[in-house]
Amino acid sequence: MKVIYLDVCTYCRPFDNQDALRIRLEMEAFYLILQHIQHNHYQPVVSPVHLK
C-alpha cells in the first residue's frame, strides 16, 4: 500500500469556485485519490494541522 500526504488545501478544493478548469480538475483528482484510499490502495498520512 502506498502512503500519501494531502495538503490541507487539497481537502478544501471541493469548496472552491469550480468555474476554473484547473480547480475542477484538481477536485476530480482529489476524489479519485479518496476512492483509492477507500479501497486501501493508499494510506493517508496526516499532520497536526489536519486535526485543527
N, C-alpha and C positions, 0 to 999 in steps of 0.2 A: 504494500500500500504506500502510495506517495504522500508525503507530508506537504501541506500547502499553507501559506500565510496570506491572508487577505487583509489589506489595509482597511482601516475604519471607513475611509472614503468609498471603498468598494461596496460596503454594506449600505451606504446612503444612496448609491447610484439609482436604484429604482424610484426614489423620491425626487430625483432631479427632473428638470424640464426635458421631456423626450422629443422635442421638436428638432433637435440637432441629431443628425445621423450618427455621429461618433458616440454621443451619450446613449442613444438607443442600442447601438451595437455592444457597447460596454455592459449595458444592463442585461442583454441577452446572453453575453458571455458569462456574466455573474450567475445567472440562473442555470446555465449549463454546468458550471462548476458546482453549484449546490446540488444538482442531480447526481453528480459523481460522488459527492460527499455522502449523500443518502444511500447510494449503492456501495458504499465502503471502498471506492476506488481511491479516494483521497481522505487524508486525515487532517482536519483543520488544526492549526496552531493559533492560539490567542495570546495576546499580551494584556497587561493590566488595563490598558486604555480601552480595550473591548468591553470591559466589565463595568465601565462608568456609565 
